[in-house]
Amino acid sequence: MRYRRFVIFLSLLITIGCEDTTNSTPLINEIIYNPSSITIGALLGSATVTLNAVATDGDGDGLTYNWSSQSGSFSDSGIGNPINWYIREVGEFEIKCIVNDGKETSELSITVQVSQEIGSLSGVVTDDISGATLEGAAITVNGVSTLSQTDGRYNFENVPSSTGRSITASFDGYEDYVGSARVVAGPNTHNIRMEVARATIIGYVYNSITNQPINSAQILIEDRGTFSGQNGYYSLSYIQVGERIITAIESGYITQTDTITVVEGDNSYDIYLTKE
């Protein structure tokens, strides 16, 4: 009987010793993300990317998945598979997945590129008053410049999307234009209306012989006019820049007409009238 018990005990030991105590480490074969081309849109706020880790386990154990990245955020606190990743920045980002079978873990990282959504921007440059198209206006968007064509049109390709992309324009004789254009994927239109540059002219009207001020002379610059006042002082505002004709009229004096160059801002021009 004692011998039989010993045999049974020995058999149990052999059986226990022969049990397979090894565990297969889980393996992540690949991480698939969709969409495969990730862009941030001006109006979307952030991009949503679905991540799926394709993993295997030789023992058929249940697996858990834990995700992390240096930027963006995950649905369900980053636990699960598949899972959504939300990103609102542009650049290259590493995403890591750790898989666990309850005994051992393995991990796999991928690098994804997030780009800005791209569109085109075009329009027509015109005179604010007449509506005439302006050829040769210099337009700048996102650090890139071009000139308006004979029909006043301009065009930019590959413009990063924005709810307010800065756009500027300059043209001789016109005020510099500063505006903001919304750019989304595809074609976008932003027409530019430029105002003629204006200036102010101030000065005094004198008697050319005595240098005494003349207080009531009429001063005309094209369609704008005024009268000299105390001490012969006059002022005319909102005058178009460029070559302009100025006329001074006063009873008993010879009417005087001169051509002056008006620049943007303040200009000074004194007038000396000669008696008849």
C-alpha positions as CSV (number, residue, x, y, z in Angstrom):
1,M,0.0,0.0,0.0
2,R,2.8,2.3,0.9
3,Y,4.5,1.6,-2.4
4,R,1.2,2.4,-4.3
5,R,0.9,5.8,-2.6
6,F,4.5,6.6,-3.5
7,V,3.8,5.8,-7.1
8,I,0.7,8.0,-7.2
9,F,2.6,10.9,-5.6
10,L,5.5,10.5,-8.0
11,S,3.0,10.5,-10.9
12,L,1.5,13.8,-9.7
13,L,4.9,15.4,-9.5
14,I,5.8,14.4,-13.0
15,T,2.4,15.6,-14.3
16,I,2.8,19.0,-12.6
17,G,6.4,19.3,-13.8
18,C,5.4,18.7,-17.4
19,E,2.7,21.4,-17.5
20,D,3.5,24.3,-20.0
21,T,4.2,27.3,-17.8
22,T,5.4,29.6,-20.7
23,N,3.3,32.6,-22.0
24,S,3.4,33.9,-25.6
25,T,4.2,37.6,-25.7
26,P,1.5,39.6,-27.6
27,L,2.7,41.2,-30.8
28,I,1.5,44.4,-32.5
29,N,2.0,43.8,-36.2
30,E,1.0,47.2,-37.5
31,I,-1.0,50.4,-36.6
32,I,-3.4,51.5,-39.3
33,Y,-4.8,55.1,-39.2
34,N,-7.6,56.7,-41.2
35,P,-7.6,59.0,-42.9
36,S,-4.2,58.3,-44.2
37,S,-3.6,61.9,-45.2
38,I,-4.3,64.1,-42.2
39,T,-5.1,67.9,-42.6
40,I,-6.2,70.6,-40.3
41,G,-9.0,72.7,-41.8
42,A,-9.5,76.4,-41.0
43,L,-13.1,75.8,-40.0
44,L,-12.9,72.3,-38.6
45,G,-11.0,73.1,-35.4
46,S,-9.3,69.7,-35.2
47,A,-8.8,66.5,-37.2
48,T,-10.2,63.2,-36.1
49,V,-8.0,60.2,-36.8
50,T,-9.2,56.6,-36.2
51,L,-6.3,54.3,-35.0
52,N,-6.4,50.5,-35.1
53,A,-3.6,48.3,-33.7
54,V,-3.5,44.9,-35.5
55,A,-2.2,42.6,-32.7
56,T,-1.9,38.8,-32.1
57,D,-1.3,36.6,-29.1
58,G,-0.1,33.0,-29.5
59,D,-2.1,31.9,-26.4
60,G,-5.3,33.6,-27.6
61,D,-5.4,35.7,-24.4
62,G,-7.6,38.8,-24.2
63,L,-5.7,42.0,-25.0
64,T,-5.9,45.5,-23.6
65,Y,-4.6,48.5,-25.5
66,N,-3.2,51.8,-24.1
67,W,-2.5,54.7,-26.4
68,S,-0.3,57.8,-25.9
69,S,1.1,60.8,-27.9
70,Q,3.0,64.0,-27.1
71,S,0.1,66.0,-28.6
72,G,-3.6,65.8,-29.2
73,S,-6.1,63.7,-27.2
74,F,-7.7,60.3,-27.3
75,S,-11.3,59.1,-26.9
76,D,-12.0,56.8,-23.9
77,S,-8.9,58.1,-22.0
78,G,-6.7,56.4,-24.6
79,I,-7.8,52.9,-23.7
80,G,-9.3,50.6,-26.3
81,N,-9.0,49.5,-29.9
82,P,-9.8,51.0,-32.4
83,I,-9.7,54.4,-30.9
84,N,-10.0,58.1,-32.0
85,W,-7.2,60.6,-31.8
86,Y,-8.0,64.3,-32.0
87,I,-5.3,66.8,-33.2
88,R,-5.4,70.5,-33.9
89,E,-1.7,71.2,-34.5
90,V,0.4,70.9,-37.6
91,G,3.6,68.9,-37.6
92,E,5.0,65.4,-37.1
93,F,3.7,63.4,-34.1
94,E,4.6,60.0,-32.6
95,I,1.8,57.8,-31.4
96,K,2.5,54.8,-29.2
97,C,0.3,51.8,-28.5
98,I,1.1,49.3,-25.6
99,V,-0.7,46.0,-25.7
100,N,-1.1,43.8,-22.6
101,D,-2.3,40.2,-22.3
102,G,-2.4,40.3,-18.5
103,K,1.1,38.9,-18.1
104,E,3.4,40.6,-20.6
105,T,3.3,43.8,-22.8
106,S,4.7,44.9,-26.1
107,E,4.6,48.2,-27.9
108,L,4.7,49.8,-31.3
109,S,5.1,53.5,-32.3
110,I,4.3,55.3,-35.5
111,T,5.0,58.8,-36.7
112,V,2.2,60.7,-38.5
113,Q,2.3,63.9,-40.5
114,V,-0.4,66.5,-39.9
115,S,-0.6,69.2,-42.6
116,Q,-2.5,72.5,-43.0
117,E,-5.5,72.3,-45.4
118,I,-4.6,74.1,-48.7
119,G,-6.7,76.3,-50.9
120,S,-6.3,78.9,-53.7
121,L,-7.1,82.6,-53.5
122,S,-7.9,84.9,-56.4
123,G,-9.8,88.1,-57.1
124,V,-9.9,91.4,-59.0
125,V,-8.2,94.7,-58.0
126,T,-10.3,97.8,-58.8
127,D,-10.4,101.5,-58.1
128,D,-12.8,102.1,-55.2
129,I,-14.6,105.0,-56.9
130,S,-14.7,104.2,-60.6
131,G,-14.5,100.5,-60.5
132,A,-11.8,100.4,-63.1
133,T,-9.5,97.5,-63.0
134,L,-5.9,98.1,-61.9
135,E,-2.9,96.4,-63.6
136,G,0.3,96.0,-61.7
137,A,-0.9,96.2,-58.2
138,A,1.4,94.3,-55.8
139,I,-0.6,91.8,-53.7
140,T,1.0,89.8,-50.9
141,V,-0.5,86.7,-49.1
142,N,1.3,84.5,-46.6
143,G,4.6,86.0,-47.5
144,V,4.2,85.4,-51.2
145,S,3.7,88.3,-53.7
146,T,2.3,88.7,-57.2
147,L,1.1,91.5,-59.5
148,S,-2.5,92.0,-60.8
149,Q,-2.8,91.3,-64.6
150,T,-4.2,93.5,-67.3
151,D,-7.8,92.7,-66.3
152,G,-6.9,93.4,-62.6
153,R,-7.0,89.7,-61.7
154,Y,-4.5,88.0,-59.3
155,N,-4.2,84.4,-58.2
156,F,-2.4,82.5,-55.5
157,E,-2.1,78.7,-55.3
158,N,-1.2,76.5,-52.3
159,V,-2.4,79.0,-49.6
160,P,-2.7,77.4,-46.1
161,S,-6.2,77.6,-44.8
162,S,-7.2,80.2,-42.3
163,T,-10.3,82.0,-41.0
164,G,-8.4,85.3,-41.5
165,R,-5.4,85.1,-43.8
166,S,-3.7,88.5,-44.1
167,I,-3.7,90.1,-47.6
168,T,-2.1,93.4,-48.6
169,A,-2.0,95.4,-51.8
170,S,-0.1,98.5,-52.9
171,F,-0.3,100.6,-56.1
172,D,1.2,104.0,-57.0
173,G,-1.3,106.8,-56.2
174,Y,-3.4,104.6,-53.9
175,E,-3.7,104.0,-50.2
176,D,-2.1,100.7,-49.2
177,Y,-4.8,98.0,-48.8
178,V,-4.7,95.8,-45.7
179,G,-7.4,93.1,-45.4
180,S,-8.2,89.6,-44.3
181,A,-9.4,86.7,-46.4
182,R,-10.9,83.4,-45.3
183,V,-9.2,80.4,-47.1
184,V,-10.6,76.9,-47.1
185,A,-9.8,73.9,-49.2
186,G,-10.5,74.6,-52.9
187,P,-10.9,78.0,-54.6
188,N,-11.5,81.2,-52.6
189,T,-12.3,84.7,-53.9
190,H,-11.3,88.0,-52.3
191,N,-11.7,91.2,-54.5
192,I,-9.7,94.3,-53.6
193,R,-11.0,97.8,-53.9
194,M,-8.3,100.4,-53.6
195,E,-8.8,104.0,-52.5
196,V,-6.9,106.8,-54.2
197,A,-4.2,108.1,-51.9
198,R,-5.2,111.5,-50.4
199,A,-3.2,114.3,-48.8
200,T,-3.6,117.7,-47.0
201,I,-2.2,120.9,-48.4
202,I,-1.6,123.9,-46.1
203,G,0.0,127.3,-46.7
204,Y,-0.3,131.0,-46.8
205,V,-1.2,133.6,-49.5
206,Y,0.9,136.7,-49.7
207,N,1.3,139.9,-51.7
208,S,4.4,139.2,-53.9
209,I,5.7,142.7,-53.4
210,T,4.9,143.6,-49.8
211,N,4.8,140.0,-48.4
212,Q,1.6,141.0,-46.5
213,P,-0.9,138.2,-46.1
214,I,-4.0,138.2,-48.3
215,N,-7.1,137.1,-46.3
216,S,-9.8,136.4,-48.8
217,A,-8.1,134.7,-51.8
218,Q,-9.9,131.7,-53.3
219,I,-7.7,128.6,-53.5
220,L,-8.8,125.8,-55.9
221,I,-7.3,122.4,-56.5
222,E,-9.3,120.7,-59.2
223,D,-12.8,120.1,-57.7
224,R,-11.9,121.3,-54.2
225,G,-11.7,124.8,-52.9
226,T,-11.4,127.1,-49.9
227,F,-10.5,130.7,-49.0
228,S,-7.5,132.1,-47.2
229,G,-8.3,133.4,-43.7
230,Q,-6.5,135.2,-41.0
231,N,-2.9,135.8,-41.8
232,G,-3.5,134.4,-45.3
233,Y,-3.7,130.8,-44.0
234,Y,-5.5,128.2,-46.1
235,S,-6.0,124.4,-45.8
236,L,-7.3,121.8,-48.3
237,S,-7.8,118.2,-47.3
238,Y,-8.5,114.9,-49.1
239,I,-6.5,115.9,-52.1
240,Q,-5.4,113.1,-54.5
241,V,-1.7,112.6,-54.6
242,G,0.4,113.2,-57.7
243,E,0.7,116.1,-60.1
244,R,-2.0,118.6,-59.2
245,I,-3.0,122.1,-60.5
246,I,-3.5,124.8,-57.8
247,T,-5.1,128.1,-58.6
248,A,-5.3,131.3,-56.5
249,I,-7.9,134.0,-57.3
250,E,-8.2,137.4,-55.6
251,S,-9.9,140.6,-56.7
252,G,-7.3,143.1,-57.9
253,Y,-4.6,140.4,-58.3
254,I,-3.4,138.4,-61.3
255,T,-4.9,134.9,-61.1
256,Q,-2.0,132.5,-60.5
257,T,-2.0,128.8,-61.6
258,D,0.8,126.4,-60.6
259,T,1.4,122.7,-60.9
260,I,2.6,121.1,-57.7
261,T,3.5,117.5,-56.7
262,V,1.3,116.3,-53.9
263,V,2.6,113.4,-51.7
264,E,0.6,111.4,-49.2
265,G,0.3,113.1,-45.8
266,D,0.8,116.8,-45.2
267,N,2.1,119.2,-47.9
268,S,3.0,122.8,-47.5
269,Y,2.7,125.4,-50.4
270,D,2.7,129.1,-50.0
271,I,1.3,131.4,-52.8
272,Y,2.5,134.8,-53.8
273,L,0.0,137.0,-55.8
274,T,0.9,140.0,-57.9
275,K,-1.4,143.0,-58.2
276,E,-2.8,143.8,-61.6
